[in-house]
Amino acid sequence: MRVLLIDDEKELVSTLAERLSFRGIEADWVTSGKAALEKAAVTAYDIAVVDIKMPRIGGIELKRMMASEHPHMKFIFITGHGSEEDFKTASEEAGKEYYLVKPVDIEELTQKLRQVMGTQGGTA
Amino acid sequence: MNPQWEIIGSEGFKFMGKMNASISHEIKNVLAIINEHAGLLEDFTLMAEKGMPVDPERLKQVAGKIQSQIQRADTIVKNMNTFAHSVDEAKGTVELGGLLSFMAVLTERLATMRGVTISAVASPEPITITTHPFLLQTLIWFCLEAVMENAVTGKKLHLSARADEQGVQVVISGLENTEKLFSSHGFPGRRENALLEALEGNAAVKGEGGEIVLTLPLTFSNPAMAKGEVS
């Protein structure tokens, strides 16, 4: 499983990637939508974990752009507040099960990644 | 309450809500980072329990990152407190350089989300006026919001203050499409005009210089308060 983490908070996204690696999931990370598009153009990712609210290119817009270029990719959204509006938007875009609220529980994220990729219970 | 104050009241709530939402989002991010660093320390502990080596320098580094996020949160909360207290007085002394620096910090995240940078330019000498602090902040935000709607990504806006014999001017510079702002967006609009009237000021959009200039009196009389229209 190849995972791309996208959040404008570098400390958050880099630490999440490190913690996922301890759980057998290799994840790359970037801090902007633009960097995500560039990274996805050269690496075939299976899944992207995307912050909904980011400067310039927001998470929803980024998902649409990436999905059109890479139709096989799956997406999990993360958001600061878990507002009804965010939940509705994320649910419409990716399904309600693909939505996490910050602070992210690493075990929940790990489980969701495996669930989305159909590797539940096994290693990535 | 007259229609002007109804507008100011409702728009003031919107401004307060917008800033609070932005501040709380930033605090959430700080908490999320602290959560990950604390989790990382937990991961290292579990590894150590399993006999895997853990580099003490790495632990020190993570602890330092937690402390730096706590300092970040402390600054955010201090700003939040300053902002909350800006509604305390309907008439107060304001040093404009400090107020503009504060506005740049307060609106930083919202500007960044739009790909815009806002900075305050220090005046050679402190410029102090007597005004309604919260209404002035509200007016400056609405001006910035209107400008950012027209701004291209990467735009840099500057806030500055200057004084002359006609009064005091707060200047938002680095604008583009100022004519469009004035004509199609109807700037200053109903809410800006209500605030300008309350602050006894006026606004001008200067196309050539790419500026919004807010002219304010050195001391305002706050006639609405005197008439008992607001408290």
Contacts between the chains, C-beta under 8 A, distances in Angstrom:
chain1	res1	chain2	res2	distance
A	9	B	29	5.2
A	9	B	32	7.2
A	9	B	33	6.1
A	11	B	33	4.7
A	11	B	36	7.6
A	11	B	37	7.6
A	11	B	65	6.3
A	11	B	69	7.2
A	12	B	29	6.9
A	12	B	32	5.5
A	12	B	33	4.8
A	12	B	36	5.8
A	15	B	33	7.2
A	15	B	36	3.9
A	15	B	37	6.0
A	15	B	39	7.7
A	15	B	40	5.6
A	16	B	36	5.8
A	18	B	40	6.5
A	19	B	36	6.7
A	19	B	39	5.9
A	19	B	40	5.9
A	19	B	43	5.9
A	22	B	43	5.3
A	22	B	47	7.5
A	53	B	25	6.9
A	53	B	113	6.9
A	54	B	113	7.8
A	55	B	112	4.9
A	55	B	113	5.0
A	55	B	114	7.5
A	55	B	115	5.9
A	56	B	115	4.7
A	56	B	153	5.9
A	80	B	24	8.0
A	80	B	25	4.7
A	80	B	28	4.1
A	80	B	29	6.4
A	80	B	32	7.7
A	81	B	24	7.3
A	81	B	25	6.8
A	81	B	28	6.4
A	102	B	28	5.5
A	102	B	29	7.0
A	102	B	31	7.4
A	102	B	32	3.9
A	102	B	35	8.0
A	103	B	28	7.9
A	103	B	31	5.6
A	103	B	32	4.3
A	103	B	34	7.9
A	103	B	35	3.5
A	103	B	36	7.4
A	104	B	32	6.7
A	104	B	35	7.6
A	104	B	36	7.7
A	106	B	36	7.7
A	106	B	39	5.6
